[in-house]
Amino acid sequence: MMPVEVLLVEDNAGDALLTSQILAEAPVPIKLHIARDGAQALQMLSGGLKPNLVILDLNLPELDGLHMMERYHPVDVPIVVFSASRKESDKLLAKALGASEYVLKPSDLQAFRDALLGIVERWGGRKQNGLTGAAAH
């Protein structure tokens, strides 16, 4: 089985490490690429990276998540916003910019793990399995 290519755009080193540890436990093989901000993510994407899924934080240095989404909006790659921002305006704008889902980043470790694995299960296999978001549940 081909690994699911996941691009994580996250500036918090602790969250990035935790995410990589959690995704290593996923039931499907995952190849994780990490960008520390939107500008680095755009560089990686323009350099040939073709992820199956983008997990995007909003509060990033250099180029934040919403501005990154203004510049990168693929048709066939789901972007899931995984953010601590509880602002309704952030959620609405992210959805308007093409986010497939907006998931609040939990502070509880088990909830964080469950949320990440749920994101990968719902959105990670779409390209390789030909599933739609609704059929992937």
Contacts in CASP RR format, 6 or more apart in sequence:
PFRMAT RR
TARGET T0000
AUTHOR 0000-0000-0000
METHOD contacts of the structure
MODEL  1
MMPVEVLLVEDNAGDALLTSQILAEAPVPIKLHIARDGAQALQMLSGGLK
PNLVILDLNLPELDGLHMMERYHPVDVPIVVFSASRKESDKLLAKALGAS
EYVLKPSDLQAFRDALLGIVERWGGRKQNGLTGAAAH
1 28 0 8 1.000
1 29 0 8 1.000
2 29 0 8 1.000
2 128 0 8 1.000
3 28 0 8 1.000
3 29 0 8 1.000
3 30 0 8 1.000
3 31 0 8 1.000
4 26 0 8 1.000
4 28 0 8 1.000
4 29 0 8 1.000
4 30 0 8 1.000
4 31 0 8 1.000
4 52 0 8 1.000
4 53 0 8 1.000
4 120 0 8 1.000
4 124 0 8 1.000
4 125 0 8 1.000
4 128 0 8 1.000
5 31 0 8 1.000
5 33 0 8 1.000
5 49 0 8 1.000
5 50 0 8 1.000
5 51 0 8 1.000
5 52 0 8 1.000
5 53 0 8 1.000
6 23 0 8 1.000
6 30 0 8 1.000
6 31 0 8 1.000
6 32 0 8 1.000
6 33 0 8 1.000
6 51 0 8 1.000
6 52 0 8 1.000
6 53 0 8 1.000
6 54 0 8 1.000
6 55 0 8 1.000
6 120 0 8 1.000
6 124 0 8 1.000
7 33 0 8 1.000
7 34 0 8 1.000
7 35 0 8 1.000
7 41 0 8 1.000
7 44 0 8 1.000
7 45 0 8 1.000
7 49 0 8 1.000
7 51 0 8 1.000
7 53 0 8 1.000
7 54 0 8 1.000
7 55 0 8 1.000
8 16 0 8 1.000
8 19 0 8 1.000
8 20 0 8 1.000
8 32 0 8 1.000
8 33 0 8 1.000
8 34 0 8 1.000
8 35 0 8 1.000
8 55 0 8 1.000
9 34 0 8 1.000
9 35 0 8 1.000
9 36 0 8 1.000
9 37 0 8 1.000
9 38 0 8 1.000
9 40 0 8 1.000
9 41 0 8 1.000
9 54 0 8 1.000
9 55 0 8 1.000
9 56 0 8 1.000
9 57 0 8 1.000
9 60 0 8 1.000
9 65 0 8 1.000
9 68 0 8 1.000
10 16 0 8 1.000
10 19 0 8 1.000
10 34 0 8 1.000
10 35 0 8 1.000
10 36 0 8 1.000
10 55 0 8 1.000
10 57 0 8 1.000
10 60 0 8 1.000
10 82 0 8 1.000
11 36 0 8 1.000
11 37 0 8 1.000
11 57 0 8 1.000
11 59 0 8 1.000
11 60 0 8 1.000
11 61 0 8 1.000
12 57 0 8 1.000
15 57 0 8 1.000
15 105 0 8 1.000
16 34 0 8 1.000
16 36 0 8 1.000
18 109 0 8 1.000
18 112 0 8 1.000
19 32 0 8 1.000
19 55 0 8 1.000
19 116 0 8 1.000
20 32 0 8 1.000
20 34 0 8 1.000
22 112 0 8 1.000
22 113 0 8 1.000
22 116 0 8 1.000
22 117 0 8 1.000
23 30 0 8 1.000
23 32 0 8 1.000
23 116 0 8 1.000
23 117 0 8 1.000
23 120 0 8 1.000
24 30 0 8 1.000
25 113 0 8 1.000
25 117 0 8 1.000
26 117 0 8 1.000
26 120 0 8 1.000
27 121 0 8 1.000
28 120 0 8 1.000
28 124 0 8 1.000
28 125 0 8 1.000
30 120 0 8 1.000
33 44 0 8 1.000
33 49 0 8 1.000
33 51 0 8 1.000
35 41 0 8 1.000
35 43 0 8 1.000
35 44 0 8 1.000
36 60 0 8 1.000
36 61 0 8 1.000
37 60 0 8 1.000
37 61 0 8 1.000
37 62 0 8 1.000
37 63 0 8 1.000
37 64 0 8 1.000
38 60 0 8 1.000
38 62 0 8 1.000
38 63 0 8 1.000
38 64 0 8 1.000
38 65 0 8 1.000
38 67 0 8 1.000
38 68 0 8 1.000
39 62 0 8 1.000
39 63 0 8 1.000
39 68 0 8 1.000
40 62 0 8 1.000
41 54 0 8 1.000
41 56 0 8 1.000
41 68 0 8 1.000
41 72 0 8 1.000
42 63 0 8 1.000
42 68 0 8 1.000
42 71 0 8 1.000
42 72 0 8 1.000
45 51 0 8 1.000
45 72 0 8 1.000
50 77 0 8 1.000
51 77 0 8 1.000
52 77 0 8 1.000
52 124 0 8 1.000
52 125 0 8 1.000
52 126 0 8 1.000
52 127 0 8 1.000
52 128 0 8 1.000
53 77 0 8 1.000
53 78 0 8 1.000
53 80 0 8 1.000
53 119 0 8 1.000
53 120 0 8 1.000
53 123 0 8 1.000
53 124 0 8 1.000
53 125 0 8 1.000
53 126 0 8 1.000
54 72 0 8 1.000
54 77 0 8 1.000
54 78 0 8 1.000
54 79 0 8 1.000
54 80 0 8 1.000
55 80 0 8 1.000
55 82 0 8 1.000
55 116 0 8 1.000
55 119 0 8 1.000
56 65 0 8 1.000
56 68 0 8 1.000
56 69 0 8 1.000
56 79 0 8 1.000
56 80 0 8 1.000
56 81 0 8 1.000
56 82 0 8 1.000
56 83 0 8 1.000
56 99 0 8 1.000
57 65 0 8 1.000
57 81 0 8 1.000
57 82 0 8 1.000
57 83 0 8 1.000
57 105 0 8 1.000
58 64 0 8 1.000
58 65 0 8 1.000
58 66 0 8 1.000
58 81 0 8 1.000
58 83 0 8 1.000
58 85 0 8 1.000
58 90 0 8 1.000
58 94 0 8 1.000
59 65 0 8 1.000
59 83 0 8 1.000
59 84 0 8 1.000
59 85 0 8 1.000
60 68 0 8 1.000
65 81 0 8 1.000
66 90 0 8 1.000
66 93 0 8 1.000
66 94 0 8 1.000
66 97 0 8 1.000
69 79 0 8 1.000
69 94 0 8 1.000
69 97 0 8 1.000
69 98 0 8 1.000
69 99 0 8 1.000
70 97 0 8 1.000
72 79 0 8 1.000
73 79 0 8 1.000
73 97 0 8 1.000
73 98 0 8 1.000
76 126 0 8 1.000
76 127 0 8 1.000
77 127 0 8 1.000
78 100 0 8 1.000
78 101 0 8 1.000
78 123 0 8 1.000
78 124 0 8 1.000
78 126 0 8 1.000
78 133 0 8 1.000
79 98 0 8 1.000
79 99 0 8 1.000
79 100 0 8 1.000
80 99 0 8 1.000
80 100 0 8 1.000
80 101 0 8 1.000
80 102 0 8 1.000
80 103 0 8 1.000
80 119 0 8 1.000
80 123 0 8 1.000
81 90 0 8 1.000
81 91 0 8 1.000
81 94 0 8 1.000
81 99 0 8 1.000
81 101 0 8 1.000
81 102 0 8 1.000
81 103 0 8 1.000
82 103 0 8 1.000
82 105 0 8 1.000
82 115 0 8 1.000
82 116 0 8 1.000
82 119 0 8 1.000
83 90 0 8 1.000
83 102 0 8 1.000
83 103 0 8 1.000
83 104 0 8 1.000
83 105 0 8 1.000
84 104 0 8 1.000
84 105 0 8 1.000
85 91 0 8 1.000
86 104 0 8 1.000
90 102 0 8 1.000
91 102 0 8 1.000
94 102 0 8 1.000
95 102 0 8 1.000
100 123 0 8 1.000
100 133 0 8 1.000
101 119 0 8 1.000
101 122 0 8 1.000
101 123 0 8 1.000
103 115 0 8 1.000
103 119 0 8 1.000
104 115 0 8 1.000
105 112 0 8 1.000
105 115 0 8 1.000
106 112 0 8 1.000
106 115 0 8 1.000
121 136 0 8 1.000
122 133 0 8 1.000
122 136 0 8 1.000
122 137 0 8 1.000
123 133 0 8 1.000
123 136 0 8 1.000
124 136 0 8 1.000
125 131 0 8 1.000
125 136 0 8 1.000
126 132 0 8 1.000
126 133 0 8 1.000
126 136 0 8 1.000
129 136 0 8 1.000
END
